[in-house]
Amino acid sequence: MITACKEPDIDIPFIQESVSREALTVVVMGMDILIVLIFVLYVMFMVNLIKKESRKFDRYTFTITDFALQIKNLPN
């Protein structure tokens, strides 16, 4: 079964008017592009934030090697 919108105008209940299919297509595609752009920017921001936090964690975290003693010149 194939369904399609055959009417040239689509009724929008929020504004109580009809909008052409072409105009609605432009709005929907614009919103899709905006959502994808926001998602990509968010992912880039999070990757940058994770790198900064990783550097900070490595810089300010004490590990067991920081307290290790090295003894040299032991007799055999």
Secondary structure, DSSP 4 states (H G I P E B T S, - for coil): ------SSEEEETTTTEEEEHHHHHHHHHHHHHHHHHHHHHHHHHHHHHHHHHHHHHHHH---GGGG---------
